[in-house]
Structure formats: C-alpha cells, structure tokens
Amino acid sequence: MSFFGHELEFGKKTFIMGILNLTPDSFSDGGDYVSVDKAVEHAKKMLRDGADIIDIGGESSRPGHVRITAEEELRRVIPVIKRLKRETSAILSLDTIRAEVAEEAVRNGIHMINDIWGFQEDKGLASVAAKYGTPVVLMHNQNGTEYEGDMIEEIKRFLMESVRIAAEAGVKDDKIILDPGLGFGKTPEQNLRVMSRLGEIKSLGYPVLLGASRKSMIGKILDVPPKDRDEGTIATTVLGIVQGMDIVRVHNVLANMRAAKVTDAIIRSEMNG
C-alpha cells in the first residue's frame, strides 16, 4: 500500500503503529504529551524504537470523553503534524472523526486517516480520503454493547458497509484497512471473543489493524491500571499476528516491535515457504 511515497508491503511483516495522544484525558497517557515539544520528542522515540506509523489523536475517544470543537482539535494536532513532517520521514496517521479536521491535516502532511466510526458518522471523511488518495482505517463502532445475533457477523456487516461508503465516495479498494474496534461498543468479554475470531475479519480480504493496547479487557484479566498492561498487550499482539493482523496500534512500541519481530519470524516464514 502506498502512503505518498512510502510503501508498506502487507503480508511480509507486521507493521507497528505508535500511539501519540495529544489529549489531556486519554485513558492511558492523557496529559503526557500535550505540549508540542513533548509530543514530537515522544514520536521520535517511538520511531527509534521501531514504529512504522505514528497515529496522532487530538480528541479522546475513551468512554465518557468530553467532545471538543474542530478548532480545538486542529489547534492540538496541526503544530505537531507540521513539526513531524519537517523533522522526520515517518508515515503520519490522524485519528479523527471530522472531515474538516482531516482535510486540513492532510494538507499539512498527514498520510493516512483513522476513523473510529468507519465513515458512518461523518461521510465527508470518505470524500476527503478520495480527493487526496489517502489510505484509511475503517473501524467498527456502535453505541451500546447489544448485538442482535452473531456479534462477529454484525461487525463484518458494519465494516463492509463502511467499505461501500468509501467506494461510493471514490476511495480505491487498495487504500482500505479494517479495524474490528476492540474496546468500542463491546464489553471486555466481547472484546475477548473478537480477539479469538480475528481471522474472520481478515477473511473480508483487506489488511487489518488491531488496536488492543492497554485496553479494559487486559485490565480486567490482570487487575492492573492502564500503564501496567504492556505484557497483556504483547499477548494480544502475538495472537493477532497468528490470526493474520497486518498492523498493531500500541503505546509501548519497543516491546511490541520485538514481540512482532519474533512472531513474524515464526509465522510469516512458515506462510512464505
């Protein structure tokens, strides 16, 4: 997949997406990187540690988060995007649900749009992605945790509707990445069920991103706060790769990169003969 001059060859290795939260209220590292200098410094550390993509978020999506304005989101993300574009050669992703924010960010150097509502809240995001040829991550999400039938089948239907919206707007099929949405519209127990059936999401025929890092299902199992959940995150990374995941979105880049590298050496060498 091409990212404006950057190429990621899915299937050869697992790619690491480092999380850069510019928010005061994110569940794991809220407030840690609210200054531009600290944010850029942390992004550079993640790149040194082996991140292939930096995913920048200006608005928290944790349960109970307070919505901010588009102006405030732009105030948080644009200075960091500009600095990282100027000072690094990283693939930069923006985690946003607003078309106007995404468009301004792409103009300033963002290579990829990560939408936690899979184009089903603001369809204008699909138009922005089509206009600029931007790769997109389309995530499953819903309000509440009730499912009428088989949860995985419902997730798959949602994701394919997101793909349809993308295609209708003109987004090319080879620019689409799917995300089952661990922690969004799902209980910890439901998240575990998704983790055990990731191969069914992969069977839809698109690259898949796994975002399990430090989430509540790990906290419930280990009974530890978010920053103490890295060993549990590594377990999800390894299990995800075994089931065909192409990108893992993580807080602790170095530990997960090392786990992915070993898992890739075992799994992908076997897959590639």
N, C-alpha and C positions, 0 to 999 in steps of 0.2 A: 504494500500500500504506500502511495506517495504522499508525503507531507510537505509540499512546497520545496522540493529539493532534497528532502530527507526520505529515505526508503526503509520501511520495516517489512521484512520478509517473514510473514506469519508461517508457522509450521516448522521453522528451523530452530527457533529458540523461544523462550518465554520472555516477554518484554516487561520491564519494571516501570510503573508509573508512580512517581513520588508525589505525595500529597502536600500542597502548600496552602494552608488555610490562612487567609488574611482577615480572619473574623475574631471578634472578642468573645464569641460564645459557642465555638465548635465543641463537640463533646469530648474530644481527646486533647487538643492542643490550642483551644481557644485563647486568644490573647498573647500567644507566644511570639507571633510574627507580624504584629500589626504595624510596625514601622517598616519603611521601605528598605532600609539598610539591613535590618534583621531578616526580613523576608528573602532578600537577594542572597545574603550570606548563607541562609539555610538551603536555598535552592542549589547554590553552588556546591554545598557539602553533599547534598543528595546526588548531584551529578558525579562528584568524585567517588561516591560510594557505589555507583553503577546504575543510576536511574537513566532510562532511555527517554522518558517523557516527564515533564513537570506539569501537574494538574493544579491550576490556580483557582481558588474559590474565594469570592468576596462576600458571599452570604451563606450563613449556616443553614444546613438542611436537617439538623438534628430534630427529634421530636420536641414540639413545644417552642421552636425557634420563633423569634420575632422578625417579621418581614421588614426589609429595608427598601428604600426607594432606589430606582435605577441610577439616579445621580450619585447616591452614596456608594452603590456598588461600583460604579465607574471610578469614583474618587479613590476607592481602595485598590482596584486592580490595575488601572492604566499605568500609573507610575512604575509599578513592579514589572509589568509586561515590557514597557519601554527599556528599562534597565537590563532585564534578562535578554531581550532581543539584541541589545547593543553589546553586552558583555559575555554572552555565551552563544553556543551554536545548538542549544537544546531544542527539541520539539516541545512546544508550549501548548498546553490544552487549557481551555477555560470551562469551568464548572458553573454554568448559568442556566436560568430558565427564561431569560428575557432576550428577545430578538435584538432590541436596540443596543443592549449591552454587548451582545455577541458581535454585532456588526462593527461597533467602534473598536472592540478588542481585536478583531481580525485585521482591521485597518492599521492597527498599531503593532501587529506581529504575532498574533495567535495563529497557530496552525491547525487547531482541532477544537470542536465544540462538544462538550459533555453535558447532555441534557437529562436530568433525573426524571423527567416526565416524558421522554421519548417522543417529543414533538406533539404531544397530545394536550398540553396546556397552552403553549404559545406556538401555533403553527407557523408563525413568522420566522421562527428559528430555521425551519426547513428551507424557507426561501433564501435566508442569509447563506446557509450552507451551500445551496445550489448556485447562488450568484457568484460565490468566491471559490467554489470547488473544494470546500473544506471537509475533511473526514469528520465523521460524527460518531459519538457513542449514544445509543438509544437505550435508555434504561426502563425496566418495568417499575411501575409505581401505582399505588392506589390509596384512596382514603379508607382507613379501617383495615381490618385483617380477616374479613369474612370472604370465603370463596364458595361458590355455589356447587362446584363439582371438584374434579381433579385440579388441584392448585397449579401443578406444572403445566397442564394443558391450557389453563386460563392465562398463565404468564406467557406462554408461547403465542396464544392468540393476540394478546396485547402487543407483544413485540412485532408480530407480523403486521398488525395494524399500523404501528409506527413506521415499519418499512414501507407500507403502502403510501402513507402520508409523505414520506421522504421522496419516494419515486414520483408521486404526483407533482411535487414541487420541482422536480428535476435533479434531485440528488442521485448521483450514479451509484449503482449497486456495489461497486468495488470501493466505495468510500464509507461503507456502513459497518459499524462494530456494535454488537449487542451486549447488554448487561442485565442479568436476572434480577438485580436490585435487592441484594441482601440488606436487611435492616429497614426496608421501605415497604410499608403495607404488609408486614409479616411479623409474627411473634418469633421469639428466639427458637421455639420448637419448629416453626415453619421454616425458618432460615436453615436449620439443620437438614430438613427434608430437601430443600433446594440444593444444599451442598452435596447431598448424596445422589442427586439426579442431574448434575450439571451437564452430563453427556447428552441429555435430551435437548438442552438449549443449544449445544454445539451442533446437534443434528439439523438445525434450521439452515445451516450452510454458510454462516457468517463467522468472522472472528468474534471471540467472546472475551469480555473483560470481567474479572472477578474483583469485587470490592468488599472484602470481608474484614479488612484490617481493624483490629481492636473493637469489633462490634459487640453488641449486647449478648449475642449467643455465646461468645467466648467468655464474657464476664460472668454469665450465669453458670457456665460449667466450672470455671476456675475460681469464682467468687473473689475477683480482684478488680481494682479500678482500671480505667482505660489504658493508662501508660504502662501497666504491668501485664498487658495482654499480648506481648510480641511473640512469645513461644506458641501461644494458641493460634496467632495469625500465621506463623510459619507452617503449622499443621494444615491450615486451610489452603495455603499456597501450594504445598506439595500435593494435597488431594485434588486441588483444582487442576494442576498440570497433568496429573494422571488421567483426568477426565477431559483433557483437550483444551484447557483455557490458554488463551494467547497473551493476555496482559493481566498482571496483578497490580492493583492500586493499593499502595501501602504507605504507612508512616515511617517505619524503620526500613530504609532501603537496603542497607548493607546486609543485614541478617537475611532478609527475604531474597536478595540477589544471590547470596551464597547458597541458600536452600534451593532456589530455582535452578542454579547452575548445575548442582549435583543431580537434581531430579531430571533435568533436561539430558544430562549425560547418560542417564539410565534409560529414560523413556523414549526420547527422540532418536537416539542412536538405534534403538530397537525398531522404531517405526520406519526409520530410513534405511533399514537393512544392515 
